[in-house]
């Protein structure tokens, strides 16, 4: 705390958004839209701050209004904006991007840069540091609180890095609302419609449907994205879930999603499938990676095979990737780290029933899949975590929520194998 006061306070004038800041230049009204730089990362969201409101300063007959929004992702990338306006005297307004964010409990520290102003004093490029406190919702909740101060170059980032618990002093707003939300350590409720969920947490238990998996040919467990994961060597390891009627999608809607981590992207590597490769007449569905391409293939004996192929922007090794596929009616959609990367409407309805087992990390062969004529194997070299099958198509928002839950994953309380 003392170190922060010495390094930042000298550059950060008394931080009181609604109390004034006489040592700093103050900008003028009339701010145009600011730029919104793209995220440098597509990692899961870990914290958000949103808010708007005002406070009245009767001594100066001055209303000061504010709006803030910011989002932080797992690699520290921050995106957002702020705006301050003054009403009642000839004080200016400022607006700009949020460049850093730290969250602890119900409070947050934000560093910002002034990008737009009509102030002839030229404060564009100046830095502001905010501290906000979310005191909850409801009639009995105390007003939310906020403060700000101007900082020397680099001072706003130092403020985020230090995040002093009780400094600078904050002041209650007269109207409005501030929300501070941290997703770190919070799981999301499992979605409705789950017929199979294999977390890979040290066993092959299906904690949704009771169709437990077995680890074949030396498949093991390793460090997962959410607790543990299935670890496959790319040679002969795979995970096998025996056929069950509830795991067949037929011609109905479905979702399959999982986290994968490739040690190598060479060749074809099956992620998950319920597929019988009979030449000229395959049955079922498969989600696989072929070099740098991802494929969802669907087939039945009457309509034949249809492939939805897409090249994601990258398939990095030693990196966790969330992959999902859905069917809603006759429309198939592929998701990569929460985002839609391909969608195709076929105009026909494939019956995806097959007598095959569900396999993680392997194309079924004649030894383990009756009816198969394929000996190629397509074993995955990497880790598979949190595999789930659902008998409905999750919405894009639901897919994004699973992705953004990150390593907190889906809540397992109340789930039994």
C-alpha positions, -999 to 999 in steps of 0.1 A, spaced: 0 0 0 27 25 10 47 17 -21 17 24 -43 11 57 -25 47 67 -33 47 55 -69 12 64 -80 -2 91 -57 24 116 -67 10 113 -102 -26 106 -93 -44 136 -79 -69 131 -51 -91 104 -65 -127 117 -62 -148 115 -93 -176 134 -76 -154 156 -54 -133 173 -80 -96 172 -90 -81 207 -92 -46 196 -100 -55 181 -133 -67 196 -166 -104 191 -171 -118 185 -206 -149 199 -223 -183 185 -234 -189 172 -269 -172 139 -271 -175 118 -302 -173 80 -304 -141 63 -294 -124 34 -311 -129 -1 -299 -98 -22 -305 -102 -59 -311 -92 -84 -285 -57 -97 -289 -70 -130 -276 -101 -151 -278 -96 -165 -243 -125 -170 -219 -139 -139 -201 -128 -138 -164 -142 -104 -152 -166 -76 -163 -174 -42 -149 -204 -22 -162 -221 9 -148 -236 43 -152 -250 70 -129 -244 104 -114 -237 123 -82 -248 158 -73 -224 182 -57 -246 208 -40 -216 231 -31 -209 236 -68 -244 230 -81 -227 203 -103 -239 170 -117 -212 146 -127 -223 116 -148 -203 86 -158 -205 53 -177 -180 25 -177 -178 -9 -193 -149 -33 -194 -142 -70 -200 -111 -89 -191 -100 -123 -206 -78 -150 -193 -45 -137 -208 -51 -102 -193 -65 -87 -225 -89 -59 -216 -115 -41 -238 -139 -14 -228 -147 23 -226 -155 51 -201 -171 85 -203 -173 114 -178 -196 144 -183 -201 175 -162 -234 194 -160 -240 227 -143 -208 245 -150 -184 249 -179 -164 218 -173 -155 195 -201 -162 158 -208 -137 130 -216 -140 96 -231 -117 68 -240 -108 31 -238 -102 10 -207 -67 -4 -209 -64 -24 -176 -87 -40 -151 -83 -57 -117 -112 -72 -97 -113 -84 -61 -146 -93 -46 -171 -65 -51 -146 -39 -62 -126 -31 -93 -97 -9 -104 -96 3 -140 -70 22 -159 -81 44 -189 -67 67 -215 -84 99 -227 -90 95 -264 -117 121 -271 -122 156 -257 -129 191 -269 -107 206 -242 -83 232 -256 -58 223 -229 -51 191 -248 -56 163 -223 -59 136 -251 -35 108 -242 -38 116 -205 -46 87 -181 -73 82 -155 -76 56 -128 -109 45 -114 -119 25 -83 -155 13 -82 -175 -7 -56 -206 -28 -63 -227 -28 -31 -254 -52 -45 -289 -49 -57 -323 -43 -40 -339 -17 -18 -317 -24 12 -284 -23 -6 -261 7 0 -254 30 -30 -226 19 -53 -194 39 -50 -168 53 -74 -138 76 -75 -112 86 -101 -79 105 -104 -56 116 -132 -23 97 -135 11 103 -151 21 81 -180 20 45 -168 3 54 -136 -31 39 -145 -15 5 -153 4 7 -120 -29 14 -102 -45 -18 -118 -14 -38 -108 -14 -26 -72 -52 -26 -67 -51 -11 -32 -80 -25 -11 -91 8 6 -76 35 -15 -85 59 -30 -116 67 -9 -148 62 -29 -180 82 -28 -216 70 -31 -235 77 -63 -269 94 -61 -284 74 -89 -274 46 -112 -258 12 -109 -224 -5 -110 -219 -42 -115 -186 -59 -108 -186 -96 -119 -157 -120 -116 -160 -154 -133 -129 -168 -118 -138 -198 -96 -174 -199 -108 -188 -229 -126 -219 -227 -148 -250 -248 -144 -250 -278 -167 -274 -273 -196 -307 -291 -199 -309 -321 -222 -277 -338 -213 -276 -375 -221 -239 -381 -214 -212 -362 -196 -177 -377 -191 -155 -352 -171 -125 -376 -171 -117 -368 -135 -97 -399 -127 -123 -424 -140 -146 -430 -170 -178 -421 -151 -208 -407 -171 -222 -384 -144 -253 -375 -165 -265 -408 -180 -247 -436 -163 -231 -449 -195 -196 -453 -182 -165 -453 -204 -135 -476 -203 -100 -466 -211 -84 -488 -238 -48 -498 -247 -31 -477 -220 -52 -446 -222 -46 -426 -190 -54 -394 -172 -35 -361 -172 -38 -325 -161 -71 -313 -177 -86 -279 -184 -112 -286 -157 -96 -309 -131 -83 -340 -149 -87 -352 -185 -83 -383 -207 -47 -386 -220 -42 -403 -253 -9 -412 -270 -18 -410 -307 -7 -447 -312 -35 -469 -299 -51 -453 -269 -88 -444 -269 -118 -441 -246 -149 -463 -253 -185 -458 -243 -207 -488 -251 -237 -482 -273 -269 -472 -256 -301 -461 -273 -301 -427 -255 -268 -419 -271 -282 -423 -306 -295 -389 -320 -315 -404 -348 -330 -376 -368 -334 -353 -338 -315 -322 -326 -282 -327 -308 -251 -311 -293 -217 -325 -287 -190 -304 -270 -156 -310 -254 -122 -295 -247 -93 -308 -266 -55 -302 -264 -34 -315 -293 2 -325 -287 6 -327 -325 -17 -317 -354 -3 -342 -378 -27 -362 -399 -63 -370 -390 -72 -373 -353 -107 -382 -343 -119 -361 -313 -152 -379 -307 -176 -400 -328 -204 -425 -329 -196 -438 -364 -193 -470 -385 -170 -466 -414 -184 -490 -440 -170 -481 -474 -197 -464 -494 -222 -467 -466 -211 -452 -433 -235 -446 -405 -235 -420 -376 -215 -389 -370 -179 -380 -364 -161 -349 -352 -125 -351 -364 -94 -330 -372 -76 -335 -406 -44 -316 -406 -55 -280 -400 -91 -287 -410 -120 -296 -387 -147 -319 -401 -182 -328 -388 -194 -358 -410 -229 -372 -408 -242 -402 -427 -270 -427 -430 -276 -457 -453 -302 -438 -474 -288 -403 -478 -251 -411 -477 -223 -390 -461 -222 -352 -458 -191 -334 -446 -190 -299 -430 -153 -289 -434 -138 -257 -420 -103 -243 -414 -101 -225 -380 -78 -195 -379 -53 -217 -360 -51 -251 -343 -23 -246 -318 -6 -274 -300 -4 -277 -262 -34 -253 -260 -69 -260 -247 -96 -255 -274 -133 -257 -269 -150 -275 -298 -188 -280 -303 -212 -291 -330 -250 -288 -331 -279 -299 -353 -311 -279 -352 -335 -293 -377 -314 -298 -408 -289 -271 -399 -255 -281 -386 -232 -256 -368 -196 -259 -357 -181 -238 -329 -145 -231 -321 -137 -214 -287 -173 -203 -284 -176 -187 -319 -194 -201 -349 -169 -211 -376 -192 -230 -400 -229 -236 -405 -247 -256 -432 -283 -264 -439 -286 -297 -458 -323 -297 -468 -326 -334 -457 -327 -351 -424 -301 -378 -418 -309 -406 -393 -277 -407 -373 -285 -439 -354 -258 -465 -353 -249 -495 -332 -214 -481 -326 -200 -472 -293 -190 -436 -286 -153 -432 -289 -130 -404 -278 -98 -402 -299 -102 -431 -323 -119 -442 -356 -135 -475 -349 -120 -505 -367 -134 -541 -374 -120 -553 -340 -138 -528 -318 -167 -516 -341 -189 -543 -357 -196 -533 -393 -165 -511 -397 -142 -517 -427 -116 -491 -417 -82 -500 -401 -67 -465 -402 -73 -458 -365 -70 -420 -366 -59 -420 -330 -57 -386 -312 -24 -375 -297 -34 -352 -268 -59 -347 -241 -97 -348 -241 -118 -332 -213 -154 -326 -204 -171 -345 -232 -209 -341 -233 -237 -351 -255 -272 -335 -254 -304 -343 -271 -311 -307 -282 -292 -280 -300 -277 -255 -276 -280 -219 -287 -248 -199 -296 -252 -181 -263 -252 -214 -243 -222 -226 -262 -204 -193 -254 -213 -197 -217 -197 -231 -216 -166 -217 -232 -165 -186 -210 -168 -207 -179 -132 -217 -187 -114 -239 -162 -143 -235 -137 -164 -257 -160 -199 -269 -154 -211 -274 -119 -210 -310 -108 -230 -307 -76 -260 -330 -77 -247 -350 -106 -243 -388 -100 -228 -415 -121 
